[in-house]
Amino acid sequence: MDNTAISKIEKGTRKVSAEELLNFSKFYNVSTDFLLGNTDKEHYYSLTDKDNRAIDAEIEEILNGMSDSNSVNFFKSNPDLSDRDKELLEVSLRQSLELARQMAKKKYTPKKYRGSESD
């Protein structure tokens, strides 16, 4: 598609075919509903604010459990663990939990709620 056609689409003076819309969604790796403005979520499996709050709570629980005096204290048993190392641990936990939630949404979201996405 040339720049003139894209400019016309952006200005609203040219309509987009279903095939073009699907190609745009694949190129930008977003859902067609996102491109049409029907949703804020780029994908049906994108995390919501509620998901992110649950992840925050889970990370806090994990980290508190690692420093809890009633359990094996991970941080005290590893005195060489710097604040930077703790920060990296938290980032790693967040990435893992986010990925796990996205994979679960991909696997368990019924097809009728996936919109036009096929993955």
MOPAC internal coordinates of N, CA, C and O (Angstrom, degrees):
PM7 1SCF
backbone

  N    0.0000 0     0.00 0     0.00 0    0    0    0
  C    1.4463 1     0.00 0     0.00 0    1    0    0
  C    1.5303 1   107.94 1     0.00 0    2    1    0
  O    1.2310 1   121.19 1   -45.36 1    3    2    1
  N    1.3072 1   115.33 1   134.64 1    3    2    1
  C    1.4629 1   119.00 1  -177.68 1    5    3    2
  C    1.5317 1   111.70 1   -85.98 1    6    5    3
  O    1.2310 1   121.15 1   -11.89 1    7    6    5
  N    1.3197 1   115.41 1   168.11 1    7    6    5
  C    1.4700 1   121.84 1  -176.88 1    9    7    6
  C    1.5203 1   112.73 1   -62.18 1   10    9    7
  O    1.2310 1   119.89 1   146.25 1   11   10    9
  N    1.3233 1   117.81 1   -33.75 1   11   10    9
  C    1.4609 1   121.46 1   179.72 1   13   11   10
  C    1.5224 1   110.34 1   -63.65 1   14   13   11
  O    1.2310 1   120.47 1   134.86 1   15   14   13
  N    1.3247 1   116.70 1   -45.14 1   15   14   13
  C    1.4640 1   120.99 1   179.38 1   17   15   14
  C    1.5257 1   110.74 1   -63.48 1   18   17   15
  O    1.2310 1   120.60 1   137.25 1   19   18   17
  N    1.3205 1   116.45 1   -42.75 1   19   18   17
  C    1.4667 1   120.50 1   179.35 1   21   19   18
  C    1.5245 1   110.23 1   -64.05 1   22   21   19
  O    1.2310 1   120.20 1   137.96 1   23   22   21
  N    1.3208 1   117.22 1   -42.04 1   23   22   21
  C    1.4634 1   121.59 1   178.15 1   25   23   22
  C    1.5288 1   110.70 1   -60.36 1   26   25   23
  O    1.2310 1   120.32 1   136.62 1   27   26   25
  N    1.3267 1   117.00 1   -43.38 1   27   26   25
  C    1.4711 1   121.19 1   179.39 1   29   27   26
  C    1.5294 1   110.86 1   -64.54 1   30   29   27
  O    1.2310 1   120.47 1   141.38 1   31   30   29
  N    1.3285 1   116.71 1   -38.62 1   31   30   29
  C    1.4685 1   120.65 1   177.90 1   33   31   30
  C    1.5277 1   109.77 1   -63.64 1   34   33   31
  O    1.2310 1   120.94 1   135.18 1   35   34   33
  N    1.3375 1   115.81 1   -44.82 1   35   34   33
  C    1.4656 1   120.43 1   179.97 1   37   35   34
  C    1.5259 1   111.80 1   -63.12 1   38   37   35
  O    1.2310 1   120.31 1   143.90 1   39   38   37
  N    1.3324 1   117.02 1   -36.10 1   39   38   37
  C    1.4669 1   121.41 1   179.65 1   41   39   38
  C    1.5283 1   111.84 1   -79.89 1   42   41   39
  O    1.2310 1   120.25 1   166.39 1   43   42   41
  N    1.3171 1   117.13 1   -13.61 1   43   42   41
  C    1.4588 1   120.56 1  -179.71 1   45   43   42
  C    1.5101 1   113.87 1    84.63 1   46   45   43
  O    1.2310 1   120.19 1  -165.32 1   47   46   45
  N    1.3349 1   117.24 1    14.68 1   47   46   45
  C    1.4658 1   120.42 1   179.76 1   49   47   46
  C    1.5273 1   112.28 1   -95.11 1   50   49   47
  O    1.2310 1   120.51 1   175.75 1   51   50   49
  N    1.3177 1   116.62 1    -4.25 1   51   50   49
  C    1.4629 1   121.53 1   177.34 1   53   51   50
  C    1.5151 1   108.26 1  -135.75 1   54   53   51
  O    1.2310 1   120.98 1   -45.75 1   55   54   53
  N    1.3163 1   115.73 1   134.25 1   55   54   53
  C    1.4679 1   120.63 1   178.51 1   57   55   54
  C    1.5222 1   110.08 1   -82.29 1   58   57   55
  O    1.2310 1   121.57 1   -25.26 1   59   58   57
  N    1.3327 1   114.60 1   154.74 1   59   58   57
  C    1.4644 1   121.46 1   178.71 1   61   59   58
  C    1.5215 1   108.08 1  -103.73 1   62   61   59
  O    1.2310 1   120.96 1   -47.96 1   63   62   61
  N    1.3133 1   115.77 1   132.04 1   63   62   61
  C    1.4635 1   118.99 1   177.22 1   65   63   62
  C    1.5350 1   109.27 1   -74.70 1   66   65   63
  O    1.2310 1   120.55 1   -17.20 1   67   66   65
  N    1.3054 1   116.56 1   162.80 1   67   66   65
  C    1.4664 1   121.34 1   178.57 1   69   67   66
  C    1.5283 1   110.18 1   -60.44 1   70   69   67
  O    1.2310 1   120.64 1   140.40 1   71   70   69
  N    1.3187 1   116.38 1   -39.60 1   71   70   69
  C    1.4700 1   120.90 1   179.64 1   73   71   70
  C    1.5320 1   110.91 1   -64.80 1   74   73   71
  O    1.2310 1   120.50 1   137.28 1   75   74   73
  N    1.3374 1   116.65 1   -42.72 1   75   74   73
  C    1.4621 1   120.53 1   178.16 1   77   75   74
  C    1.5257 1   110.97 1   -64.49 1   78   77   75
  O    1.2310 1   120.78 1   138.65 1   79   78   77
  N    1.3346 1   116.12 1   -41.35 1   79   78   77
  C    1.4672 1   120.50 1   178.68 1   81   79   78
  C    1.5213 1   110.47 1   -61.15 1   82   81   79
  O    1.2310 1   120.38 1   136.66 1   83   82   81
  N    1.3058 1   116.87 1   -43.34 1   83   82   81
  C    1.4611 1   121.24 1   177.99 1   85   83   82
  C    1.5270 1   110.76 1   -63.61 1   86   85   83
  O    1.2310 1   120.36 1   138.68 1   87   86   85
  N    1.3219 1   116.92 1   -41.32 1   87   86   85
  C    1.4741 1   120.81 1   177.69 1   89   87   86
  C    1.5262 1   111.41 1   -63.41 1   90   89   87
  O    1.2310 1   120.46 1   138.24 1   91   90   89
  N    1.3519 1   116.73 1   -41.76 1   91   90   89
  C    1.4633 1   120.04 1   176.71 1   93   91   90
  C    1.5301 1   110.64 1   -61.42 1   94   93   91
  O    1.2310 1   120.71 1   136.56 1   95   94   93
  N    1.3347 1   116.26 1   -43.44 1   95   94   93
  C    1.4756 1   119.20 1  -178.02 1   97   95   94
  C    1.5264 1   110.71 1   -64.44 1   98   97   95
  O    1.2310 1   120.29 1   142.72 1   99   98   97
  N    1.3140 1   117.06 1   -37.28 1   99   98   97
  C    1.4676 1   119.84 1   177.48 1  101   99   98
  C    1.5302 1   110.80 1   -69.33 1  102  101   99
  O    1.2310 1   120.58 1   137.61 1  103  102  101
  N    1.3311 1   116.50 1   -42.39 1  103  102  101
  C    1.4619 1   120.60 1  -178.93 1  105  103  102
  C    1.5278 1   111.31 1   -62.32 1  106  105  103
  O    1.2310 1   120.55 1   135.28 1  107  106  105
  N    1.3438 1   116.56 1   -44.72 1  107  106  105
  C    1.4690 1   120.78 1  -178.02 1  109  107  106
  C    1.5312 1   112.94 1   -89.62 1  110  109  107
  O    1.2310 1   120.64 1   178.71 1  111  110  109
  N    1.3335 1   116.38 1    -1.29 1  111  110  109
  C    1.4621 1   122.26 1   179.40 1  113  111  110
  C    1.5301 1   111.61 1    55.16 1  114  113  111
  O    1.2310 1   121.03 1  -129.80 1  115  114  113
  N    1.3264 1   115.64 1    50.20 1  115  114  113
  C    1.4618 1   122.50 1   176.00 1  117  115  114
  C    1.5326 1   107.92 1  -136.43 1  118  117  115
  O    1.2310 1   121.08 1   -13.40 1  119  118  117
  N    1.3242 1   115.54 1   166.60 1  119  118  117
  C    1.4616 1   118.91 1   178.30 1  121  119  118
  C    1.5247 1   110.36 1   -77.64 1  122  121  119
  O    1.2310 1   121.00 1   -22.32 1  123  122  121
  N    1.3148 1   115.69 1   157.68 1  123  122  121
  C    1.4632 1   119.44 1   176.37 1  125  123  122
  C    1.5278 1   109.51 1   -66.52 1  126  125  123
  O    1.2310 1   119.70 1   145.96 1  127  126  125
  N    1.3187 1   118.18 1   -34.04 1  127  126  125
  C    1.4675 1   121.10 1   176.75 1  129  127  126
  C    1.5250 1   110.87 1   -60.45 1  130  129  127
  O    1.2310 1   120.14 1   142.70 1  131  130  129
  N    1.3195 1   117.34 1   -37.30 1  131  130  129
  C    1.4639 1   121.41 1   177.69 1  133  131  130
  C    1.5271 1   109.58 1   -64.90 1  134  133  131
  O    1.2310 1   120.12 1   135.08 1  135  134  133
  N    1.3348 1   117.37 1   -44.92 1  135  134  133
  C    1.4630 1   120.90 1   179.46 1  137  135  134
  C    1.5289 1   111.83 1   -63.62 1  138  137  135
  O    1.2310 1   120.86 1   145.60 1  139  138  137
  N    1.3327 1   115.96 1   -34.40 1  139  138  137
  C    1.4643 1   120.08 1  -179.34 1  141  139  138
  C    1.5271 1   112.83 1   -81.21 1  142  141  139
  O    1.2310 1   120.77 1   173.01 1  143  142  141
  N    1.3324 1   116.13 1    -6.99 1  143  142  141
  C    1.4585 1   119.98 1   179.78 1  145  143  142
  C    1.5099 1   114.09 1    82.14 1  146  145  143
  O    1.2310 1   120.43 1  -164.09 1  147  146  145
  N    1.3285 1   116.78 1    15.91 1  147  146  145
  C    1.4641 1   120.72 1  -179.79 1  149  147  146
  C    1.5271 1   113.18 1   -82.15 1  150  149  147
  O    1.2310 1   120.38 1   166.85 1  151  150  149
  N    1.3309 1   116.88 1   -13.15 1  151  150  149
  C    1.4548 1   121.34 1  -179.38 1  153  151  150
  C    1.5191 1   110.26 1  -152.91 1  154  153  151
  O    1.2310 1   120.90 1   -23.61 1  155  154  153
  N    1.3374 1   115.89 1   156.39 1  155  154  153
  C    1.4721 1   120.89 1   174.94 1  157  155  154
  C    1.5161 1   110.42 1   -86.52 1  158  157  155
  O    1.2310 1   120.80 1   162.15 1  159  158  157
  N    1.3257 1   116.08 1   -17.85 1  159  158  157
  C    1.4609 1   121.20 1  -175.54 1  161  159  158
  C    1.5270 1   109.73 1   -82.52 1  162  161  159
  O    1.2310 1   121.29 1   -50.40 1  163  162  161
  N    1.3327 1   115.13 1   129.60 1  163  162  161
  C    1.4586 1   118.98 1   179.41 1  165  163  162
  C    1.5296 1   111.39 1   -68.19 1  166  165  163
  O    1.2310 1   120.70 1   149.90 1  167  166  165
  N    1.3403 1   116.26 1   -30.10 1  167  166  165
  C    1.4625 1   122.25 1  -179.93 1  169  167  166
  C    1.5257 1   109.06 1  -139.70 1  170  169  167
  O    1.2310 1   120.33 1   -22.50 1  171  170  169
  N    1.3128 1   116.97 1   157.50 1  171  170  169
  C    1.4622 1   119.29 1   177.83 1  173  171  170
  C    1.5174 1   111.03 1   -63.29 1  174  173  171
  O    1.2310 1   120.36 1   156.29 1  175  174  173
  N    1.3290 1   116.91 1   -23.71 1  175  174  173
  C    1.4630 1   120.46 1  -178.45 1  177  175  174
  C    1.5284 1   112.60 1   -96.32 1  178  177  175
  O    1.2310 1   119.90 1  -174.46 1  179  178  177
  N    1.3371 1   117.80 1     5.54 1  179  178  177
  C    1.4632 1   120.25 1   176.68 1  181  179  178
  C    1.5219 1   109.68 1   -61.89 1  182  181  179
  O    1.2310 1   121.06 1   -33.25 1  183  182  181
  N    1.3175 1   115.58 1   146.75 1  183  182  181
  C    1.4522 1   119.98 1  -178.26 1  185  183  182
  C    1.5263 1   111.01 1   -76.95 1  186  185  183
  O    1.2310 1   121.18 1   -38.17 1  187  186  185
  N    1.3189 1   115.35 1   141.83 1  187  186  185
  C    1.4550 1   122.07 1   178.05 1  189  187  186
  C    1.5253 1   109.44 1   -92.68 1  190  189  187
  O    1.2310 1   120.59 1    -7.27 1  191  190  189
  N    1.3174 1   116.48 1   172.73 1  191  190  189
  C    1.4698 1   120.39 1   174.80 1  193  191  190
  C    1.5249 1   110.09 1   -59.67 1  194  193  191
  O    1.2310 1   120.73 1   141.75 1  195  194  193
  N    1.3263 1   116.21 1   -38.25 1  195  194  193
  C    1.4698 1   120.73 1   178.75 1  197  195  194
  C    1.5314 1   110.31 1   -62.64 1  198  197  195
  O    1.2310 1   120.43 1   137.35 1  199  198  197
  N    1.3238 1   116.78 1   -42.65 1  199  198  197
  C    1.4678 1   120.75 1   176.89 1  201  199  198
  C    1.5295 1   110.33 1   -60.15 1  202  201  199
  O    1.2310 1   120.40 1   135.06 1  203  202  201
  N    1.3285 1   116.84 1   -44.94 1  203  202  201
  C    1.4611 1   120.99 1  -178.65 1  205  203  202
  C    1.5259 1   112.03 1   -64.96 1  206  205  203
  O    1.2310 1   120.51 1   142.15 1  207  206  205
  N    1.3352 1   116.63 1   -37.85 1  207  206  205
  C    1.4722 1   119.26 1   176.66 1  209  207  206
  C    1.5270 1   110.59 1   -65.62 1  210  209  207
  O    1.2310 1   120.37 1   141.01 1  211  210  209
  N    1.3210 1   116.91 1   -38.99 1  211  210  209
  C    1.4670 1   120.74 1   178.47 1  213  211  210
  C    1.5286 1   110.47 1   -65.50 1  214  213  211
  O    1.2310 1   120.25 1   140.90 1  215  214  213
  N    1.3152 1   117.13 1   -39.10 1  215  214  213
  C    1.4687 1   121.45 1   177.42 1  217  215  214
  C    1.5256 1   109.98 1   -64.98 1  218  217  215
  O    1.2310 1   120.31 1   136.22 1  219  218  217
  N    1.3368 1   117.02 1   -43.78 1  219  218  217
  C    1.4690 1   120.79 1   177.42 1  221  219  218
  C    1.5308 1   110.69 1   -57.25 1  222  221  219
  O    1.2310 1   120.86 1   135.16 1  223  222  221
  N    1.3271 1   115.97 1   -44.84 1  223  222  221
  C    1.4669 1   120.41 1  -179.59 1  225  223  222
  C    1.5245 1   110.98 1   -65.35 1  226  225  223
  O    1.2310 1   120.35 1   140.17 1  227  226  225
  N    1.3190 1   116.94 1   -39.83 1  227  226  225
  C    1.4574 1   120.91 1   179.85 1  229  227  226
  C    1.5277 1   111.35 1   -66.39 1  230  229  227
  O    1.2310 1   120.41 1   138.84 1  231  230  229
  N    1.3225 1   116.82 1   -41.16 1  231  230  229
  C    1.4741 1   120.81 1   177.87 1  233  231  230
  C    1.5287 1   109.61 1   -62.96 1  234  233  231
  O    1.2310 1   120.82 1   134.59 1  235  234  233
  N    1.3233 1   116.03 1   -45.41 1  235  234  233
  C    1.4693 1   119.94 1   179.62 1  237  235  234
  C    1.5320 1   110.41 1   -59.87 1  238  237  235
  O    1.2310 1   120.89 1   137.34 1  239  238  237
  N    1.3205 1   115.91 1   -42.66 1  239  238  237
  C    1.4651 1   120.33 1   179.06 1  241  239  238
  C    1.5308 1   111.32 1   -63.36 1  242  241  239
  O    1.2310 1   120.43 1   137.80 1  243  242  241
  N    1.3119 1   116.79 1   -42.20 1  243  242  241
  C    1.4718 1   121.14 1   179.49 1  245  243  242
  C    1.5279 1   110.21 1   -64.27 1  246  245  243
  O    1.2310 1   121.00 1   130.51 1  247  246  245
  N    1.3371 1   115.70 1   -49.49 1  247  246  245
  C    1.4611 1   119.39 1  -178.22 1  249  247  246
  C    1.5232 1   112.01 1   -65.15 1  250  249  247
  O    1.2310 1   120.38 1   141.43 1  251  250  249
  N    1.3350 1   116.89 1   -38.57 1  251  250  249
  C    1.4651 1   119.47 1   176.33 1  253  251  250
  C    1.5201 1   110.62 1   -64.97 1  254  253  251
  O    1.2310 1   120.37 1   142.86 1  255  254  253
  N    1.3170 1   116.90 1   -37.14 1  255  254  253
  C    1.4626 1   120.79 1   178.01 1  257  255  254
  C    1.5177 1   112.12 1   -65.46 1  258  257  255
  O    1.2310 1   121.11 1   150.51 1  259  258  257
  N    1.3289 1   115.49 1   -29.49 1  259  258  257
  C    1.4631 1   119.48 1   179.83 1  261  259  258
  C    1.5225 1   111.91 1   -75.31 1  262  261  259
  O    1.2310 1   120.52 1   158.96 1  263  262  261
  N    1.3209 1   116.61 1   -21.04 1  263  262  261
  C    1.4644 1   119.27 1  -179.61 1  265  263  262
  C    1.5212 1   112.27 1  -113.66 1  266  265  263
  O    1.2310 1   120.59 1  -174.95 1  267  266  265
  N    1.3358 1   116.48 1     5.05 1  267  266  265
  C    1.4660 1   121.89 1  -178.46 1  269  267  266
  C    1.5299 1   110.11 1   -67.74 1  270  269  267
  O    1.2310 1   120.70 1   -45.28 1  271  270  269
  N    1.3220 1   116.27 1   134.72 1  271  270  269
  C    1.4736 1   120.34 1  -179.13 1  273  271  270
  C    1.5245 1   112.31 1   -71.93 1  274  273  271
  O    1.2310 1   120.09 1   165.01 1  275  274  273
  N    1.3355 1   117.42 1   -14.99 1  275  274  273
  C    1.4638 1   120.65 1   179.91 1  277  275  274
  C    1.5250 1   112.71 1   -86.17 1  278  277  275
  O    1.2310 1   120.51 1   173.82 1  279  278  277
  N    1.3091 1   116.64 1    -6.18 1  279  278  277
  C    1.4635 1   120.09 1  -179.63 1  281  279  278
  C    1.5283 1   108.47 1  -128.11 1  282  281  279
  O    1.2310 1   121.21 1     0.54 1  283  282  281
  N    1.3029 1   115.29 1  -179.46 1  283  282  281
  C    1.4601 1   119.25 1   175.45 1  285  283  282
  C    1.5170 1   107.02 1   -63.59 1  286  285  283
  O    1.2310 1   120.50 1   -55.95 1  287  286  285
  N    1.2931 1   116.65 1   124.05 1  287  286  285
  C    1.4503 1   121.25 1  -176.42 1  289  287  286
  C    1.5213 1   109.51 1   -87.69 1  290  289  287
  O    1.2310 1   121.17 1   -77.45 1  291  290  289
  N    1.3236 1   115.36 1   102.55 1  291  290  289
  C    1.4585 1   122.16 1  -177.46 1  293  291  290
  C    1.5241 1   111.40 1   -59.73 1  294  293  291
  O    1.2310 1   120.99 1   135.34 1  295  294  293
  N    1.3200 1   115.71 1   -44.66 1  295  294  293
  C    1.4589 1   119.55 1  -175.39 1  297  295  294
  C    1.5276 1   112.10 1   -70.41 1  298  297  295
  O    1.2310 1   119.76 1   142.59 1  299  298  297
  N    1.3431 1   118.06 1   -37.41 1  299  298  297
  C    1.4612 1   120.04 1   179.01 1  301  299  298
  C    1.5183 1   111.14 1   -74.02 1  302  301  299
  O    1.2310 1   120.54 1   148.00 1  303  302  301
  N    1.3341 1   116.57 1   -32.00 1  303  302  301
  C    1.4607 1   119.24 1   178.88 1  305  303  302
  C    1.5259 1   111.43 1   -77.62 1  306  305  303
  O    1.2310 1   120.47 1   170.39 1  307  306  305
  N    1.3102 1   116.72 1    -9.61 1  307  306  305
  C    1.4629 1   123.36 1   176.90 1  309  307  306
  C    1.5230 1   108.66 1  -126.12 1  310  309  307
  O    1.2310 1   119.60 1  -110.72 1  311  310  309
  N    1.3245 1   118.36 1    69.28 1  311  310  309
  C    1.4630 1   120.20 1  -174.62 1  313  311  310
  C    1.5213 1   113.66 1   -64.49 1  314  313  311
  O    1.2310 1   119.82 1   162.97 1  315  314  313
  N    1.3198 1   117.94 1   -17.03 1  315  314  313
  C    1.4603 1   120.63 1  -179.95 1  317  315  314
  C    1.5264 1   112.13 1   -80.69 1  318  317  315
  O    1.2310 1   120.85 1   177.75 1  319  318  317
  N    1.3254 1   115.98 1    -2.25 1  319  318  317
  C    1.4608 1   120.11 1  -179.06 1  321  319  318
  C    1.5308 1   108.80 1   -74.61 1  322  321  319
  O    1.2310 1   120.89 1   -68.03 1  323  322  321
  N    1.3166 1   115.91 1   111.97 1  323  322  321
  C    1.4671 1   121.25 1  -177.77 1  325  323  322
  C    1.5326 1   110.30 1   -80.32 1  326  325  323
  O    1.2310 1   121.45 1    -9.65 1  327  326  325
  N    1.3190 1   114.83 1   170.35 1  327  326  325
  C    1.4609 1   119.30 1   175.60 1  329  327  326
  C    1.5240 1   110.20 1   -60.32 1  330  329  327
  O    1.2310 1   120.47 1   143.49 1  331  330  329
  N    1.3127 1   116.70 1   -36.51 1  331  330  329
  C    1.4703 1   121.39 1   177.97 1  333  331  330
  C    1.5303 1   110.47 1   -63.90 1  334  333  331
  O    1.2310 1   120.42 1   138.74 1  335  334  333
  N    1.3394 1   116.80 1   -41.26 1  335  334  333
  C    1.4632 1   120.74 1   177.63 1  337  335  334
  C    1.5257 1   110.68 1   -63.13 1  338  337  335
  O    1.2310 1   120.72 1   139.61 1  339  338  337
  N    1.3374 1   116.24 1   -40.39 1  339  338  337
  C    1.4729 1   120.16 1   177.92 1  341  339  338
  C    1.5261 1   110.31 1   -63.56 1  342  341  339
  O    1.2310 1   120.99 1   139.85 1  343  342  341
  N    1.3291 1   115.72 1   -40.15 1  343  342  341
  C    1.4611 1   120.90 1   178.52 1  345  343  342
  C    1.5326 1   110.47 1   -63.57 1  346  345  343
  O    1.2310 1   120.72 1   136.60 1  347  346  345
  N    1.3256 1   116.23 1   -43.40 1  347  346  345
  C    1.4696 1   120.53 1   178.43 1  349  347  346
  C    1.5202 1   111.14 1   -64.58 1  350  349  347
  O    1.2310 1   120.30 1   143.22 1  351  350  349
  N    1.3168 1   117.04 1   -36.78 1  351  350  349
  C    1.4637 1   121.46 1   176.89 1  353  351  350
  C    1.5294 1   109.60 1   -62.10 1  354  353  351
  O    1.2310 1   120.89 1   136.01 1  355  354  353
  N    1.3238 1   115.90 1   -43.99 1  355  354  353
  C    1.4655 1   119.62 1   179.23 1  357  355  354
  C    1.5296 1   111.43 1   -63.62 1  358  357  355
  O    1.2310 1   120.28 1   137.96 1  359  358  357
  N    1.3223 1   117.07 1   -42.04 1  359  358  357
  C    1.4697 1   121.31 1   178.30 1  361  359  358
  C    1.5281 1   110.20 1   -62.10 1  362  361  359
  O    1.2310 1   120.82 1   136.97 1  363  362  361
  N    1.3157 1   116.04 1   -43.03 1  363  362  361
  C    1.4625 1   121.01 1   179.59 1  365  363  362
  C    1.5302 1   111.09 1   -63.55 1  366  365  363
  O    1.2310 1   120.62 1   136.63 1  367  366  365
  N    1.3233 1   116.43 1   -43.37 1  367  366  365
  C    1.4654 1   120.50 1   177.11 1  369  367  366
  C    1.5259 1   110.44 1   -60.28 1  370  369  367
  O    1.2310 1   120.68 1   135.57 1  371  370  369
  N    1.3406 1   116.30 1   -44.43 1  371  370  369
  C    1.4615 1   120.21 1  -179.16 1  373  371  370
  C    1.5267 1   110.89 1   -61.35 1  374  373  371
  O    1.2310 1   120.30 1   133.46 1  375  374  373
  N    1.3194 1   117.03 1   -46.54 1  375  374  373
  C    1.4689 1   120.02 1   179.94 1  377  375  374
  C    1.5211 1   110.92 1   -61.05 1  378  377  375
  O    1.2310 1   120.50 1   137.77 1  379  378  377
  N    1.3143 1   116.66 1   -42.23 1  379  378  377
  C    1.4590 1   120.90 1  -178.92 1  381  379  378
  C    1.5207 1   111.14 1   -65.28 1  382  381  379
  O    1.2310 1   120.38 1   134.94 1  383  382  381
  N    1.3316 1   116.87 1   -45.06 1  383  382  381
  C    1.4619 1   120.49 1  -179.23 1  385  383  382
  C    1.5284 1   111.63 1   -67.99 1  386  385  383
  O    1.2310 1   119.99 1   141.21 1  387  386  385
  N    1.3332 1   117.63 1   -38.79 1  387  386  385
  C    1.4596 1   120.62 1   177.13 1  389  387  386
  C    1.5260 1   110.79 1   -63.23 1  390  389  387
  O    1.2310 1   120.59 1   133.95 1  391  390  389
  N    1.3188 1   116.47 1   -46.05 1  391  390  389
  C    1.4580 1   120.80 1   179.56 1  393  391  390
  C    1.5298 1   110.89 1   -62.55 1  394  393  391
  O    1.2310 1   120.52 1   137.96 1  395  394  393
  N    1.3261 1   116.62 1   -42.04 1  395  394  393
  C    1.4650 1   120.26 1   179.22 1  397  395  394
  C    1.5282 1   110.86 1   -61.63 1  398  397  395
  O    1.2310 1   120.15 1   137.77 1  399  398  397
  N    1.3246 1   117.32 1   -42.23 1  399  398  397
  C    1.4737 1   120.22 1   179.39 1  401  399  398
  C    1.5247 1   111.01 1   -67.19 1  402  401  399
  O    1.2310 1   120.11 1   138.51 1  403  402  401
  N    1.3246 1   117.39 1   -41.49 1  403  402  401
  C    1.4618 1   119.81 1   178.78 1  405  403  402
  C    1.5299 1   110.71 1   -63.56 1  406  405  403
  O    1.2310 1   120.11 1   137.96 1  407  406  405
  N    1.3180 1   117.40 1   -42.04 1  407  406  405
  C    1.4662 1   120.78 1   179.45 1  409  407  406
  C    1.5221 1   110.47 1   -64.58 1  410  409  407
  O    1.2310 1   120.52 1   141.33 1  411  410  409
  N    1.3267 1   116.62 1   -38.67 1  411  410  409
  C    1.4677 1   119.86 1   178.42 1  413  411  410
  C    1.5266 1   110.21 1   -65.52 1  414  413  411
  O    1.2310 1   120.26 1   139.05 1  415  414  413
  N    1.3301 1   117.10 1   -40.95 1  415  414  413
  C    1.4640 1   119.84 1   178.17 1  417  415  414
  C    1.5295 1   110.89 1   -63.76 1  418  417  415
  O    1.2310 1   120.63 1   138.89 1  419  418  417
  N    1.3380 1   116.39 1   -41.11 1  419  418  417
  C    1.4622 1   119.79 1   178.03 1  421  419  418
  C    1.5202 1   110.64 1   -61.30 1  422  421  419
  O    1.2310 1   120.88 1   138.10 1  423  422  421
  N    1.3084 1   115.92 1   -41.90 1  423  422  421
  C    1.4638 1   120.65 1  -174.55 1  425  423  422
  C    1.5286 1   112.35 1   -76.75 1  426  425  423
  O    1.2310 1   120.11 1   141.01 1  427  426  425
  N    1.3305 1   117.39 1   -38.99 1  427  426  425
  C    1.4587 1   119.75 1  -169.71 1  429  427  426
  C    1.5173 1   115.70 1  -107.30 1  430  429  427
  O    1.2310 1   119.06 1   176.75 1  431  430  429
  N    1.3450 1   119.40 1    -3.25 1  431  430  429
  C    1.4611 1   120.51 1   176.41 1  433  431  430
  C    1.5241 1   108.25 1   -74.74 1  434  433  431
  O    1.2310 1   120.12 1   -57.38 1  435  434  433
  N    1.3458 1   117.38 1   122.62 1  435  434  433
  C    1.4670 1   119.57 1   178.62 1  437  435  434
  C    1.5276 1   110.86 1   -58.87 1  438  437  435
  O    1.2310 1   120.73 1   -33.89 1  439  438  437
  N    1.3182 1   116.21 1   146.11 1  439  438  437
  C    1.4643 1   121.56 1  -176.25 1  441  439  438
  C    1.5211 1   112.33 1   -56.68 1  442  441  439
  O    1.2310 1   119.92 1   147.14 1  443  442  441
  N    1.3316 1   117.76 1   -32.86 1  443  442  441
  C    1.4638 1   119.11 1  -178.20 1  445  443  442
  C    1.5302 1   112.51 1   -66.88 1  446  445  443
  O    1.2310 1   119.66 1   162.71 1  447  446  445
  N    1.3412 1   118.25 1   -17.29 1  447  446  445
  C    1.4629 1   122.31 1   178.36 1  449  447  446
  C    1.5186 1   112.87 1  -100.63 1  450  449  447
  O    1.2310 1   120.03 1  -176.32 1  451  450  449
  N    1.2989 1   117.55 1     3.68 1  451  450  449
  C    1.4700 1   120.57 1  -177.30 1  453  451  450
  C    1.5138 1   112.60 1   -88.76 1  454  453  451
  O    1.2310 1   119.50 1   174.06 1  455  454  453
  N    1.2880 1   118.56 1    -5.94 1  455  454  453
  C    1.4583 1   120.58 1  -179.02 1  457  455  454
  C    1.5083 1   109.59 1    66.75 1  458  457  455
  O    1.2310 1   120.74 1    42.50 1  459  458  457
  N    1.3064 1   116.19 1  -137.50 1  459  458  457
  C    1.4655 1   121.01 1  -175.85 1  461  459  458
  C    1.5211 1   112.91 1   -91.78 1  462  461  459
  O    1.2310 1   120.38 1  -177.20 1  463  462  461
  N    1.3277 1   116.87 1     2.80 1  463  462  461
  C    1.4710 1   119.22 1  -179.27 1  465  463  462
  C    1.5125 1   109.45 1   -80.51 1  466  465  463
  O    1.2310 1   121.24 1   -37.61 1  467  466  465
  N    1.3118 1   115.24 1   142.39 1  467  466  465
  C    1.4644 1   119.41 1  -177.81 1  469  467  466
  C    1.5208 1   113.39 1  -109.84 1  470  469  467
  O    1.2310 1   119.44 1   176.25 1  471  470  469
  N    1.3614 1   118.67 1    -3.75 1  471  470  469
  C    1.4585 1   118.76 1  -176.57 1  473  471  470
  C    1.4835 1   113.27 1   -84.91 1  474  473  471
  O    1.2310 1   120.10 1   180.00 1  475  474  473

